[in-house]
Every structure is written in structure tokens, then in C-alpha cells.
Amino acid sequence: MTTHLGPQPIKLILKEEIIGRSDISLFVGSEEILEICKGNQMLSAVVLQVWIMHLHGICVQKDTTHLYGFFDPHTTQDVGNKREDIQTYIMTQLSDGNKECYLLPYY
């Protein structure tokens, strides 16, 4: 994934096999990227999704997608999501994926 920064946001589309949902598109503004690179902003869920895309690419290259999977950071946040929906998403991903799970906090 190589993209040149410009004044328009960058649109990234996540594959369903990465996070178990197919309706996700990301728009990352160049200003946001620059502020994170400068250390003026913390990582957001959008940045985590881009990182997930990178990690999934590595899993595909190493043929380890049967071992590793990822949760969608936006779906697991309590902001704008109902607790029951979050629990259902996590339980579905864990039972359907049959993969080890490691949860880490983020802001």
C-alpha cells in the first residue's frame, strides 16, 4: 500500500477477511497522518485499522491467516455501539475464527 499525501483524504477499503465485516471504508486525512508522525496526536481507531491491514498482509504472505485474525477497533469501542452488539461481534469472531485471541487497550 503506497500512497502519496495530498490535500484530499486517502480512502482505504478493508477486506472482509481481515476483520469479519465488509462494510468498512477508511478516510484518512493527510493532516491527521502528519500530526501522528510528528507525535502531536495519539493513534486512533483509523490508524489501528491501517495497521491491521498491514499485519493481515504479512499473514497472507506467510500463509498464517488460519492462525491469526483481527477485531475491528470501531466495532469494539463503546462509543456509538451497544454493549450487546460489541459482545455479539466479539463472540461471533471468536467462535467462527477458531483462532487465539489477544486483546490490547488503545485510546
TORZAFI-64433 format. One record per residue (C-alpha): x, y, z; residue number from 0; residue in one letter. Coordinates in nm, 4 decimals, padded with zeros to 6 digits. Example, Ala and Ser with C-alpha at 12.3 -4.5 7.8 and 13.67 -1.06 7.14 Angstrom:
<kefis>
        c1        c2        c3  seq  type
   01.2300  -00.4500   00.7800    0     a
   01.3670  -00.1060   00.7140    1     s
</kefis>
This chain:
<kefis>
        c1        c2        c3  seq  type
   00.0000   00.0000   00.0000    0     m
   00.1803   00.3111  -00.1239    1     t
   00.0026   00.6443  -00.1425    2     t
   00.1242   00.9996  -00.1878    3     h
  -00.0131   01.2523   00.0591    4     l
  -00.2136   01.5367  -00.0864    5     g
  -00.4917   01.7699   00.0207    6     p
  -00.7637   01.5056  -00.0308    7     q
  -00.8283   01.2263   00.2228    8     p
  -00.6951   00.8823   00.1386    9     i
  -00.9658   00.6154   00.1022   10     k
  -00.8782   00.2633   00.2094   11     l
  -01.1169  -00.0305   00.1845   12     i
  -01.0712  -00.3193   00.4261   13     l
  -01.1298  -00.6723   00.3019   14     k
  -01.3941  -00.8729   00.4874   15     e
  -01.1437  -01.1500   00.5598   16     e
  -00.9390  -00.9051   00.7688   17     i
  -01.1931  -00.8044   01.0339   18     i
  -01.5094  -01.0006   00.9592   19     g
  -01.7070  -00.7081   00.8167   20     r
  -01.7339  -00.5931   00.4574   21     s
  -01.8897  -00.2500   00.5023   22     d
  -01.5808  -00.0600   00.6200   23     i
  -01.4086   00.2180   00.4288   24     s
  -01.1462   00.4436   00.5836   25     l
  -01.0778   00.8043   00.5056   26     f
  -00.7502   00.9308   00.6496   27     v
  -00.6666   01.2972   00.6068   28     g
  -00.3102   01.3976   00.5266   29     s
  -00.3108   01.6477   00.8153   30     e
  -00.4062   01.3687   01.0558   31     e
  -00.1237   01.1494   00.9271   32     i
   00.1297   01.4301   00.9607   33     l
   00.0200   01.5106   01.3180   34     e
   00.0582   01.1467   01.4205   35     i
   00.4034   01.1314   01.2577   36     c
   00.5039   01.4477   01.4467   37     k
   00.3834   01.2950   01.7727   38     g
   00.1122   01.5575   01.8254   39     n
  -00.1769   01.3067   01.8129   40     q
  -00.2316   00.9618   01.9554   41     m
  -00.3187   00.6582   01.7497   42     l
  -00.6852   00.6424   01.6639   43     s
  -00.9050   00.3526   01.5597   44     a
  -00.8475   00.4547   01.1961   45     v
  -00.4719   00.4203   01.2362   46     v
  -00.5235   00.0852   01.4060   47     l
  -00.7297  -00.0302   01.1083   48     q
  -00.4461   00.0639   00.8732   49     v
  -00.2053  -00.1279   01.0992   50     w
  -00.4423  -00.4278   01.0889   51     i
  -00.4331  -00.4136   00.7086   52     m
  -00.0535  -00.4235   00.7218   53     h
  -00.0478  -00.7153   00.9669   54     l
  -00.3031  -00.9047   00.7602   55     h
  -00.0818  -00.8568   00.4539   56     g
   00.2054  -01.0163   00.6450   57     i
  -00.0210  -01.3069   00.7480   58     c
  -00.1223  -01.3593   00.3841   59     v
   00.2433  -01.3586   00.2727   60     q
   00.3396  -01.6097   00.5428   61     k
   00.0238  -01.8183   00.4885   62     d
  -00.0794  -01.7838   00.8540   63     t
  -00.4292  -01.6358   00.8112   64     t
  -00.5699  -01.9578   00.9585   65     h
  -00.3858  -01.8745   01.2838   66     l
  -00.4386  -01.5003   01.3209   67     y
  -00.7368  -01.2672   01.2881   68     g
  -00.8240  -00.9153   01.3974   69     f
  -01.1155  -00.7315   01.5561   70     f
  -01.2451  -00.4103   01.4023   71     d
  -01.1470  -00.1325   01.6502   72     p
  -01.4551   00.0753   01.5632   73     h
  -01.6905  -00.2139   01.6348   74     t
  -01.5338  -00.2910   01.9739   75     t
  -01.5498   00.0698   02.1014   76     q
  -01.8265   00.1561   02.3437   77     d
  -01.8678   00.4977   02.1791   78     v
  -02.1680   00.4703   01.9467   79     g
  -02.2043   00.0941   01.9918   80     n
  -02.4324  -00.1006   02.2239   81     k
  -02.2612  -00.3341   02.4699   82     r
  -02.4710  -00.6268   02.3441   83     e
  -02.3656  -00.5597   01.9837   84     d
  -01.9997  -00.5459   02.0863   85     i
  -02.0287  -00.8741   02.2776   86     q
  -02.2088  -01.0423   01.9879   87     t
  -01.9414  -00.9264   01.7406   88     y
  -01.6559  -01.0490   01.9627   89     i
  -01.8218  -01.3843   02.0382   90     m
  -01.9011  -01.4404   01.6695   91     t
  -01.5446  -01.3592   01.5654   92     q
  -01.4009  -01.5887   01.8327   93     l
  -01.6291  -01.8835   01.7589   94     s
  -01.6191  -01.8542   01.3777   95     d
  -01.2481  -01.7832   01.3576   96     g
  -01.1190  -02.0606   01.5859   97     n
  -00.8042  -01.8544   01.6438   98     k
  -00.6123  -01.7415   01.9500   99     e
  -00.7178  -01.4036   02.0847  100     c
  -00.5014  -01.1286   02.2331  101     y
  -00.6741  -00.8093   02.3459  102     l
  -00.4805  -00.4867   02.3941  103     l
  -00.6068  -00.1485   02.5150  104     p
  -00.5992   00.1588   02.2937  105     y
  -00.7221   00.5182   02.3105  106     y
</kefis>
